[in-house]
Amino acid sequence: METVIEVRDVVTTLGGHGIHRGLSLSVGRGEVIALIGGSGTGKSVLLREIIGLLKPQAGRVELFGQSVWDATADQMNVLRRRFGVLFQDGALFSSLSVEDNVATPLFEHTALPRATCRRLARLKLALAGLPPDAATKRPSELSGGMRKRVALARALALDPELLFLDEPTSGLDPISARAFDALIRLLADSLGLTVFLVTHDLDTLFSIIDRVIVLSDGRVLGSGTVAELKHIDDPWLQAYFAARAHEGEPSHGN
Ligand SMILES: Nc1ncnc2c1ncn2[C@@H]1O[C@H](COP(=O)(O)OP(=O)(O)OP(=O)(O)O)[C@@H](O)[C@H]1O
């Protein structure tokens, strides 16, 4: 399997605290991966390092075989077009229409006429499951679940091969969260996307994830299906899965 994300021996210190202490992981094309770990273990920081927003003190990060932290500005621009990111808060522009929010990456990274960008944006909105009348609204006129879908549509604007999502279901009610999970899996399967998401949501793990990577104490504690990880003798991981056991059985076979 082609490697899409490669993280090797990453060391991160922030504010005098060691966050990552020689962290390594890799993700293959087409995998739907969840990164989990206790609060403050450095999941979001790692995500920012992988997408080139924060530089680790040591180690190597590669996307599609290109070193992120040795890339020239031109190489980074090419890389940025190959991945989309959905940040935790959606980071939508409140003053722009939904359609222009989604068209913004097309305005910025392509020479297409603005009307064409908007037409493509409408297609992405439909792909993200939004009704046509959402396009001309402002983000504030939509529900939280719909705003997430707008942010997803924007992350898909440039037809990425790789999608990063930071806590995609946080702030959603359980029904919207499960619908959003299903949408991510559908898009991954339909478009051949590789998905790397950070989550605390056990239902997401049980329903749509191929492989879970667990961060603990600055390193990868383990990686595998939920069933495989249940055998790891780690207090945080055991407590995490116990929370699910109290809620009932998993909805999916892994
Ligand atoms: N820019 C920064 N400067 C200093 N410390 C930071 C910075 N960004 C993050 N941190 C610290 O790094 C640690 C890891 O943060 P991070 O947000 O990656 O954790 P996380 O695993 O995503 O946590 P959570 O599950 O609670 O979202 C935290 O202790 C955080 O306070």
Ligand as a Chemical Component Dictionary entry (heavy atoms), coordinates in Angstrom:
data_LIG
# 
_chem_comp.id                   LIG 
_chem_comp.type                 NON-POLYMER 
_chem_comp.pdbx_formal_charge   0 
_chem_comp.three_letter_code    LIG 
# 
loop_
_chem_comp_atom.comp_id 
_chem_comp_atom.atom_id 
_chem_comp_atom.alt_atom_id 
_chem_comp_atom.type_symbol 
_chem_comp_atom.charge 
_chem_comp_atom.model_Cartn_x 
_chem_comp_atom.model_Cartn_y 
_chem_comp_atom.model_Cartn_z 
_chem_comp_atom.pdbx_ordinal 
LIG N1  N1  N 0 0.946  26.977 20.770 1  
LIG C1  C1  C 0 1.121  26.328 21.935 2  
LIG N2  N2  N 0 1.981  26.803 22.878 3  
LIG C2  C2  C 0 2.179  26.149 24.029 4  
LIG N3  N3  N 0 1.567  24.992 24.355 5  
LIG C3  C3  C 0 0.699  24.490 23.475 6  
LIG C4  C4  C 0 0.421  25.111 22.218 7  
LIG N4  N4  N 0 -0.480 24.361 21.543 8  
LIG C5  C5  C 0 -0.761 23.311 22.343 9  
LIG N5  N5  N 0 -0.063 23.384 23.491 10 
LIG C6  C6  C 0 -0.080 22.394 24.577 11 
LIG O1  O1  O 0 0.286  21.146 24.012 12 
LIG C7  C7  C 0 -0.429 20.098 24.654 13 
LIG C8  C8  C 0 -1.117 19.237 23.625 14 
LIG O2  O2  O 0 -2.167 19.986 23.050 15 
LIG P1  P1  P 0 -3.187 19.370 21.989 16 
LIG O3  O3  O 0 -4.200 20.425 21.716 17 
LIG O4  O4  O 0 -2.440 18.818 20.850 18 
LIG O5  O5  O 0 -3.806 18.184 22.815 19 
LIG P2  P2  P 0 -4.939 17.163 22.358 20 
LIG O6  O6  O 0 -4.387 15.809 22.512 21 
LIG O7  O7  O 0 -5.454 17.530 21.012 22 
LIG O8  O8  O 0 -5.999 17.439 23.498 23 
LIG P3  P3  P 0 -7.610 17.436 23.495 24 
LIG O9  O9  O 0 -7.995 16.008 23.335 25 
LIG O10 O10 O 0 -7.949 17.963 24.847 26 
LIG O11 O11 O 0 -8.058 18.324 22.372 27 
LIG C9  C9  C 0 -1.377 20.752 25.638 28 
LIG O12 O12 O 0 -0.802 20.684 26.922 29 
LIG C10 C10 C 0 -1.462 22.182 25.156 30 
LIG O13 O13 O 0 -1.706 23.051 26.231 31 
# 
loop_
_chem_comp_bond.comp_id 
_chem_comp_bond.atom_id_1 
_chem_comp_bond.atom_id_2 
_chem_comp_bond.value_order 
_chem_comp_bond.pdbx_ordinal 
LIG N1  C1  SING 1  
LIG C1  N2  SING 2  
LIG C1  C4  DOUB 3  
LIG N2  C2  DOUB 4  
LIG C2  N3  SING 5  
LIG N3  C3  DOUB 6  
LIG C3  C4  SING 7  
LIG C3  N5  SING 8  
LIG C4  N4  SING 9  
LIG N4  C5  DOUB 10 
LIG C5  N5  SING 11 
LIG N5  C6  SING 12 
LIG C6  O1  SING 13 
LIG C6  C10 SING 14 
LIG O1  C7  SING 15 
LIG C7  C8  SING 16 
LIG C7  C9  SING 17 
LIG C8  O2  SING 18 
LIG O2  P1  SING 19 
LIG P1  O3  DOUB 20 
LIG P1  O4  SING 21 
LIG P1  O5  SING 22 
LIG O5  P2  SING 23 
LIG P2  O6  DOUB 24 
LIG P2  O7  SING 25 
LIG P2  O8  SING 26 
LIG O8  P3  SING 27 
LIG P3  O9  DOUB 28 
LIG P3  O10 SING 29 
LIG P3  O11 SING 30 
LIG C9  O12 SING 31 
LIG C9  C10 SING 32 
LIG C10 O13 SING 33 
# 
